[in-house]
């Protein structure tokens, strides 16, 4: 696994061994010396000329020895000279990882240099974790090489106009190089560290890495990625020895902290004076948001402009937002390297804004403000209730609670280990203290790092793990972020604890829960059994940034691309008269009227032909017909998803068109449920409702959850659901907001007989309260027992309609009547 972008982490997790990695790196190099190749074009884009070059550099402090770095130079498209951008890769990767970004930048006129860091890919030398005498010395010599390229724009002889970017390991080298080489003009590091010692030995009390808690799983991944099948592999011996000693002892020592700090931007942050864009992931237990905050504050103190972005991805997975991040970097470098734009700062947070009904994907929105506020802005205090609580550290530190698994945080919901909601994180019984706030009387948007003061007794050296949960009115708890704040305290002493930084919305009626646990699978904990007591001494201080404003979604391109068509449609509407687009008062109490509805597909198939029927309040209407009868096409037109060729549909007197306001009175479930599999059932319902833009208190969530009847499974990932469970969740989603008209397509698919009976009762009760239900089904017996009315379709046409009792006739079953009607259809 390579410690870089979240999307690449997921992609590479399934690879077996290092063979694929080495093969990919080898294929990227045409010749070991200096070979040129022409990149393929894409959609007529300018061709990119690449040069694969083995560049010899001085091997750190060994002036008489050389290391060869495997590089690829991407010449800027066209004949003009361009500014240079150096792209670094993540730990365990190589230059091939950034090839796509490099080509895109070269097509935009940049000269791009990608290289495999020493010890990785085909580069020689030993891994020194971005140490100044090794990796930083390497990048400075690469800048010397760039200064000699005729394609690179120079500010002065030997000084190229150059920016640096990279993820994780590649981001840190950008920061370090900017501190040591004043020729660097702008940097855009992503998901990287400020202090590697604090990252691997965090302590949320602020006491420093010297007394921190060892992040053993992430550290293990770091060092096994560079081991190459041997004890120390391609690491510098001093680095390998440091890790082995820490891993054996399970806690930091002074030498380890000092070594890691020398490889950290924190040690030289006072030297970084160039414009900086810091992009950090909200799904990142390796380098959380506080690492970007420390870099931002340090660089801003030097007078350099700093912009900060928190996006949905990170080392633990989440959404990589590849297009958005690429656009941000491109805009940043355009301003800093090409146009020398005035220095500007800003803060951007991306947020899940609901579901796109057409794709069932989460819509990610940007919230922005002009200046980065830090992690403690505009604090609110939230009192926490709960007595002093006793917690146990188990012998051997097992079983351990789970907050995040390295690289797999997004998969945490696959398991349900109990405690505090479904899936990860899980707190073992007896090992965690819980302190709750009162229900919120208004929504609360947390942006930053909450703090709380704790008192702990029971030992002289106590590691603990604090985290924040969101508790719904039902009592179900889910993690605000799957990241724990490790802390080490001395028994009998108070400590102010800083929880993980995050951007999270707590809805009205929800409670905040502070959990303090004795174990966490990602960290080293004492093997000896022990008992502690934890007490809260202060309210929870919650930072907010009210100035963060979400930008409105841009107008889709097709709106501007089809003005002529829009005018033609408008003209046609005027010809047919304006009555078609106004509500008909006489039908304002009629849930549904369909008149002359016709739809033919491009292949000539006539799906619906001159269909007309009317549904009244309080009815449960069954839409019946064999496969291909046109039922689903009718429902899709009813929902405004496809256009009829002729005829019209009116809901409560209003003509149905895509996006018509009257559709807010319609709840529907057609053609199978579409849910985000990694989210829980509850989260899917919440996202769906937020996408409607309506207030949360109008959702009637409790009634919908009661209808679903999923119990504790509501807080499990939907990917773990059976077909029947998905079906019930979809029906609950359709009933959110208690719509006046409910349309369900085959709602009993996947349900067992008792569940079908319950569904029948729910629908009958729903209509009895003055609402209307339309059910498309092939289970005729259930329709007979559930529906008051029916419309029978065959070959796209209506063959019968009316009360079920009239269709069946005296003593007949609906099934017999249905078969007779279909048989009579020409």
N, C-alpha and C positions, 0 to 999 in steps of 0.2 A: 504494500500500500504506500502511496506517496502522499505526503502531508502538504497538499496544495488546496485547490478549489474543491468545494463540496461536490459539484457535479462529477469531477474527475475522481474523487474518492469513491463515490458509489460505483462508478464505471469500472474501477480497477479492483474493487474488493473481491470480485469473483475470479480474478486471475489466479492461476496456480503456478507458484514458483516465480522466478525472475526471468524465465526464458522469453516470455512475450515482451517484457520491458527491454531486454537487450536486443531482441530482434527489431523492435520498433526503432530503437536508437540507431542501429546499424543501417536500417533501410533509409534513414533520413540523411545519411552521408553518402554522397556520390563517390568521392575519392578521399583518402586520408590526408592528402596534401591540400591543394587549393583548386577545387573543381567548380566550374560555373554551370548552372542549369537554368532553363526558362520554366517558370511556374505556369501551370495551366490557368486559363482565363475562366471567369465565371460570369455569364450573362453579359459578355462584351466588356468586362472590366479590364483595365490596363494590365498588361503582362508584368510579372515581377521577376527580375533577374536575381538569382541567389548564388552565393559563393560559399562553399563549404571549406573551412580553413582550420588547420591545426595551428594555433598560436602559442608559441613558447613564451613562458613568463618565468620570472625568478621564483624559485621555490621558497617562499617565505623568507626567513632570516638567512637561509643558506645561499649566499650570493654566488657560489660556484656551481649550483645545481639548477636545473630547469624542470618545470612542469608544463605539459602541453594541454591546452584547453581546447576542446572540440567546439567549434563555433559555426554558425551560419549567418552570413551577412545578406540582408534583403535590401537591394538597391531601391531607391525611391522611383516610382513609376514616372516616366517622362524624362526629360533631359535636364531639368533644373536641379540644383543642389537642394537637399532638404535637411531639416534638423534631424538629429539622431535620437533614437530611443533604444535603451538597453532593456531587454526583457529577461528577468530571472525566473527560474522554475521552483516548484515546491520541493521539500525534502524527500529524497528517494526518487525524484524524477530526473529529467534531462531536457535538453533544448527542444526535443520534438514536442514536448507538452505545450509550448507556446507558439508553434509554427502557424496555426490558424490566425492568431492575433497578429503575429508578425507580418504575415502576408497582407492582412487587411490594412494595417498601418502603412505598409510600403505602397499599396495601391493609392493611399491617401496622400502620398508624397513624402513620407518619412523614410529615412535611412534607419534600418532596424538591425540590431545585433542581438542574436540569441546565443547563449552559450551554456554548456553543461558545466556546472560548478565542479571544482576539483573533487575527485573521489566519486563522481557520478557519471553515468553514461560512459562515453569513450574518453573522458578526460582522465589524466593521471593525477597523482598526488594524493594526499590524505585529507580527510574531512576534519575541519577545525571549527565548525559551527560559526562561520562568519567572523573569525578572529581577525583583528586588524593586521597582524603580521602575515596572514595567509590569504583568505578570501578577499579582504579589502585591498590588499596589495595587488591581487590578481585583477580586480575590476579597474583599478587605477591604470594598470598597464593596458587593459583593453581600451580605455579612453585614449591612451596614447596612440593605439592602433587606429581608432576611429579618426583621430585628428589627421591622419595621413591619407585617408580615403578621399579621392576626388569628388565623390558623390555627397560628401558631408559638408554642411554649412559651418563655417568657422566664425567665431566672434573675434578671434585674433590668432596668430600663428600658434599652433599647438593646443588651441582651446576650442574644441567643437561645441556647437550649440547642442546640448544633450540633456535628455530626461531619462529617468529610470522608473521602471514599474515591475511588479512581480507579486506573487502570492506567497504568504507564509515565509519560507526560507528565502525566497526571492524578494519579498518585501523588506525583510530585515537588512539584506545586503544593500538595498537602495538607500535606506536610512543611514547605514554605517558609511557607505561611500560618500554620501552628501556631507557627512561630518568631516571626512578626511580629505576630500578633493573639491576645491572650490570651483572647479570647472563644471560641476553638475548644476544645471539651471532649474530643474523642477523634478519632483519625485511624487509617485502615486503608489505607495505600498498598500497591499491588501492583506487582510486577516493575518496580521503578523504581531510580533511581540515588541514591547518596550523594554522589559527586563526578563530575560530568560530564566533567571533564578527565581523571581517572583512567580513566573508562570508555572514552573515545575515544582516549586515549594511555596504555594500560596498560604497566606495567613490573613484572614479577614479582619483581624484586630488591628492591623497596621503595624504590627511589631516587626515585620520584615521576614525575608526568606530564611534568615538564620534560625528562626523558630517555626518555620512553616511546616506544612504537612506534605509529604512526598506524593506527587501525582504519578503513581507507579505505572499505571497502564499506559498513559500517554508517553511517559519517559521510555517505557519498554519498546513502544512502537518506534520512537525516534531512533533508538540504538540498534534495534534489529533490522531496520530499514537500511542501515549503513554497514551492517556486519558482514554481509556477503558470505554467510555460511561458516564464518569463523568467529572466535571470541571477540576480536577487536576489528576484524575486517579491514576496511579502508579508513578507519578513524585514526587520527593522531593518537599515539599511545597515551599521552597525558589525558586526553578526553575520555578514552575508553576506560582507563584506570579509575578516573573520577566516577564514571557511571557505575562501574562494578562495585566500588566501595559503598556508594550511596544505596544501591539496590540491595546489597547484603545487610546493611545496617538499618534500612528502612526510614532513614531521616537524613536531612542535609548536614554537611559539615562546612567549616569555614573555607576550606580549599575549593570545594565544589561551588559554593556561592560566588567566590571571587572569580573563578574561571568562567562561569556562565555570565557574570556581569561584564567581563571584558569583551564578551561576544554580543553585547546588548546595546541598543541605541541609548538606553538610560545612562550609560557611562560617558557618552559624548554628545548628549542632546543639546548641550549649550553651544555646540558648534554648528548645528543645523540651522541655516539661515535662508533657505530657498523656499519658494512657494510649494506647499505640500497639500496633497489630497489623500486623506486617510479613509480607506474603505474597510469596515470591520463587520463581521457577521454576527447576527443575533442568535444563530444556532451554532455556538462554538464554545465547547468546554475546554479546549486547549488554550486558545488565546481569546479570552472573553473581551467584552467591550471596554473594560477598565484599562486594557493595554493600549488601545487606541486613544483613550482619554489621557493617559499619562504622556503619550507622544505629543498629542495636540497641545496640552498645557505647556510642555517644555519648549516646543518649537515656537509657540505664540509668545513666550517670554523673551525670545530672541528678536522679536519684531517681525518675524516672517508671517505671511498670510497662510492660514490653515483652514481648510474645509474638511468637514467630517461627514461621512455617510455610514449609516447603519442599515444593512440590507438583510433579507430574510435567510440567507444561506450561512455558510461557515463550515468549519471542519467536521461538524456533526451532521451535516446534510442540509435539510431545508431547501428552499428554492434558490438555485444559483443566480437567478436574474441575470443571465449572461448578457443579453442584449442591453439591458439597462446599465450594467456596470461598464461594458465596453463603451457605451455612449458617453458616460460620465468621464471616463478616462480620455476619450478622444477630445471631448470639449475642453477638458482641463489642459491637455497638451497643446491644442490649437491656440488657446488663449496665452499660455505661458511661453511656448517655444516659437510660435509663428508670428503672433501679432503683438506680443509684449503688452497684453491687456492690463489695465489697472488692477492692482492687487485687490482681491475680493475674498471674503470668507463666507461661510454658510454652514448650515446643518441640515441634513436630509435624513429622514427616517422612512423606510418603506413599511407599509402595513397591509395586512390582508383585509381587503375591503368587501368581501362577499364572494358569491359565485357568479360566473358568467353562465347565464341560463342556456346559451347555445352550445357551450363546450363543457360545462360542468367543471371548469377550472377556477381556481381561486384568482380573483382579481386583485392585483397588487397595486396599491396607491402610494404616491409620494406625499409626505408631509414635510414642509420646509420652513425654516426661519433664517433670518439674515446672519446670525452669529451663533457659534457653538456655545451652549450655556454651561457645559460641564455636566457632572453627574449628580449635583446637589441643588439644582435650581428650584426656586419657588416651592419650598417644602410645605407639605401638609402633615399634620400629626394625626395618627389613627390609634386610639387606645386599644390595647390588647388585654383580653380577659384570660384568666387561668391561674390556678394555684401553683406553687412550687411542685415540680414533678420529678420523680425518680426514674432514671433510665439506666440500662445495663449495657456494658460492653461485653460481648460474648467471648468465651475462650477461643483463641485462634482467630478472632475477628470474623467468625463465620457462624451463621449466614449474615451476609452484608446487605445493607440497603443499597439501592441503585438510584442514582440521579441521571447519569448519562454513561453510555459506553463509547469509547473512542471511535470516532468515525461512523458510529451507527446510532447516533442520537435520534435520527429521524425514524429509526425502526423500533424505537422503544416500546411503542404500543403493540408490538407483536406478542408481548408476554404480559401476563397478568399475575403478579406475585402478591397481590393483596396490599391493602393499606393505602388510604388516600387516593382512591380512584383507580380505574383500570389501567393496566400497562405500566410502563416506566413513567416516573420513578416509583419505587416501592420502598416503604419504610417497614422494617421488621417489627413485629409486636414486641413491646417492652423495651425497644431501643430508641424510641423517639418521644420527645415532649412536644405538645401542641398547644398553641396559644392563638385564640381567634379574636377578630374584631367583631363589632356589632354589624348587622346588615347595613349596607351603605344606603343613604337616603338619596343619593344621586350618583351617576356614573363617575368613575375615577380613572384618569389616564396617567399611569405611572411612566415617567420617562427619566431614567437615571438609576441611581443605586440607593435603595432604602437602607436605613440604619436603625439599630435598636441596641439598647444596653442590657446585658445579661449578667447574672450572678451564677457562678458554678462552684459547687463544692464536691469533695470526694476524692481528690488526688492532687499531686504536685505537677503532673504533666498530662493534660487532658486534651486530646484532639476531638473536635466535634464538627458537625456539618449542618449549616443553616440553609434553609431554602423557603421559598414563598409559594403558597398555594392559593388558588381561587376556589372558594366554596360556594356552590350554587344554592339557591333556596331549598332544593331537595335534600341537601346535605352531602351531595357528591362533590368530592374535591379533585381538582386537576392542577398540575403544576403550571405556574405562571411561565416559568422557563425551566427546561430540564438541566439545570446547572445548580450545583451546590456551592456554598461559600465555606471552604475549610477554615478552621480556626484552631489555635492551640492556646490554652489558658492554664494558669496555675490555680488550683483549687483554692477557694476562699477569696479570690480577687474578682473585681468587676471588670467587664470588658465591653467596649463599644464595638459592635460587629457591623460591618458593611456587607450587605447582601449583594448577589450578582446584579450588575446593571442590566436593564431591560427596557423595552417599550411595550407596555401591556395595558389593556383596558379592562377594568373591573366594572361590571354592569350594576345598575341599581338593584338593591336587594341581595347582592352577593356579599360574602365576607372574605376578608383577608386572613390567611392562616400562616403563622410562623411555625415551622417545624425545625426542631434541633435534634439531630440523630447522632448516635455514637459511631456508626460505621458508614462506609461508602465504598462500593466495589472498585472505584477508580483510584483509591488512595490507600497508602499503607497505614494501618492502625495497630495498636498494641495487641500482642497475642494473649496477654494476661487478662483474665476476667476482672471486671471492676464495676462499681456502682457509683453513679453520680447523681447530683440533684441540680436542676436548672430552674431559675426564676427570672422572670422578666422585670426589669427595673424601670423601663421607660415606655412611652408610646412608640409605635413604629413611625419613623419619619419618612415620608414618601415624597420624593421630588416630582415636580411636574413642569412642563414647558407649554403654557397656554398659547404662546405665540406660534407653535408648530401648526401650520395650516395646510390642509390637504388640497392640492391643486385639483380643479375640476378635470374630469376626463376629457382628453382631446376629442374633437369632432372626427368621426371616422372618415377616412380618405374618400370612401365611396360617395359621401355626401357632396363633396366638391367635384367628384369625377363625373357625376351624372346630372348636371344642371338641365341639359336639354330634355332628358327623360322626365325629370321632375316637372318641367313646364308642360310637357305633353300630358302627363298624368293629371296635372291641375286643370288643363283645358278640358280634358275628357270629363272630369268631375263636374265642371261648370255646365257642360252640355247636358249631362244627365240630370242636372238640377241639384240644388243644395239640400233638399230634404233627406237625401241619402246619408249625409254626414251630420245630421242633427238627431237628437233623441226624439223619439215619438212619445209624447205624453201618454197616449192611450196604452202604450206597451210598457210603461215604467214599472209596473208590478209583475210583468211577465218575465220569468228568469231566462227563457230561451225561446226564440222563434227562428226557424230556418225556412227559407223560401227559395225554391228553384235552384238549389245548390248543385253545381256541376263542376267536376274536376277531371281533366284528362292529362296523362303524363306524356312526356316527349316521345315515348315509344308507341304512342297511339292508344295505350290502354285507358279505357274509360273507367275510372275508379269510382266516381259518384255521378249519378245522372238524375237531374231534376228532383232532388230530394227536398221534401218539405215535411215539417212536423213542428209541434209546439209543446212546451213543457210548462206546467203551472207550479206555483209554490206548494211545498209540502209533498210533492210527488217524488217517488224513487222510480226512475225510468230505466228499464233495461234495454240496451241497444244490442239486438241479437242478429246473428247471421253467420254463415259458414266462413271459413278462411277465404279472403279475397272479396268479401261482400262490400267492402268500402268503409267498414266501421272506423278503423284507425285513421284513415284519410279524413273522414268526417270530423273526428275529434281533433286532429291536428289543425284543420281549418277553423274549428271552433276556438282553439287556443291562440289563433293568430299566427301560427307557425308557417303555414303555407297559404297562398292566395287561391281562392276559387276562380275558375274561368268565368262563371256567371252565377247569378243568385246572390243572396245575402244572408248574413247571420246577425241577429240582434240579441244582445244580452241586456235585459232590463230596458229595452227600447233603444239602446245605443248600438250603432253599426260597429261591427268588429273589424279592426284593422290591426296590423302588427304594432304593439305598444300602446293600443288604445287605453285610456284611463279606466274604462269600465272593466278591463281584464283584472284589475285589482280586486274585484268582487268574485273572481273565479279561482278556485283551487283545483289543481289537476295532477294526475299521475298517469302518464301515457308512455307506452313502449319501454317499460322497465326502468328501475331506479338508476340514477346516475349520481354516485357519491364519491367523495375523495377517500380512497381506501385507507390512507394512513391516519385519518382523523377519526375520532370517536363519533358515535351516532349523535350524541348531544352537540358536539362541535359542528357536525354537518348541518343540523337543524338551525343552529345559531348563525352560521355563515349564510345559509339560504335566506333566513329572515332579514339579516343585515343587508343583503343584496337588494331587497325590496325597497329599502330606504324608509321603511315605516318604523314608528317608535316601538321599542321592545315590549312595552306594556300592552300593545295591541296584538301580540303574537299568540296569547293564550297558550303559552308553552306547556303549562302543567296539564291542561286538557289533552293536548296533542301527545304528551308523553304517556298519559294514562291510556290513551287509545293504542299507542305502540305496544305497551305491555312488555317491554324488554327488560325491566328491572335493572340490575347492576350492569347488564350488557350495554346499556346506553353509554357507558364510559369506557368501553372497549373499542379498539379500532374496527372500522366497518369491514376491513379485509378478513376479520375473523368470523363474520356473520354467515349464517346459513342463508339460503335463498329465501326461506320464509321470514327470517329476521329482517332481511333487506326490504322485503315486501311490506312488512308492517311499518318499518321506519319510513318508507316512501309514502305510505298512506297518512302517517302522522304528519309528514312534511306538507302534503296536500291540504291537510286540515288546519295548518297554522293560520292564525287570523280568523278562524271560523268563517270561511267564505260563504256567501249566500248561495253560490252555485258550485257544487263539488262534482268533478268529472274523474272517474276512475276506469282505467283500462285493465281488465283482467285482474282485479284486486286480490282474488283468492289464490292466485298461482303460488305454489310453494307452501301454502298453509295446510295444517292438518285439520281433521274434522272439527275438533273443539274450537280451533282458532277461526275456522270458517263460520261456525255458529256465533262466536263472539262478534265477528265482523258484521254478520247479518244484523245482530241486535244494535250495533253501533250505528249502522246506516239508517235503520228504521228510526232510532231515537233522534238522529241528526235531522232527518226530514220532518219529524213530528214537531220540532221546535220552530217550524216555519221556513226551513231552508229546503233546497232542492238538490237531489243527487241523481247523476247519470252514471250508469254502470254498463260497461261493455264486457260481456262475458259469454263463454261457451258452456258454462255449467248451468244448464237449463233448470235443473231442480232447485238450485240456489236462487236463481232469478225468480222462479215461481214463488218461493217462500219469502223473498226479500222485496221484490219490486211491486209497486202498485200499478204501473203502466209499462208498456213495452212498444218498441218500434222494431219491426222485423225487416232486415235488408237482405237482398240477394242480387248479385251482379251489379252492385252500385245503386240499386233502386229500392224504394220503400215498397214492400209487398203487403204490409199490414201495420196498423197502429191502433192503440186504444188501451183500455184497462185490461190487465192480465186476465181478470175474470171473464171478460167478453171474448178475448182471444181463445181461451181454452174451451169455452162452451160448457155445457152441462156435463159435469163428471169427467171431463177429459183432462189429461195431464198436458202441461205446456209443451213437453217434448213431442207429443203426438201432433198437437196443433202446429207446432213449428215445422215438423217434417212435412205435414200436408201442405203448408204454405209454400215451402221451398220447392216441393214437387210440382206445384201449380205454376211456378215462375217460368215464363217462356225463355 
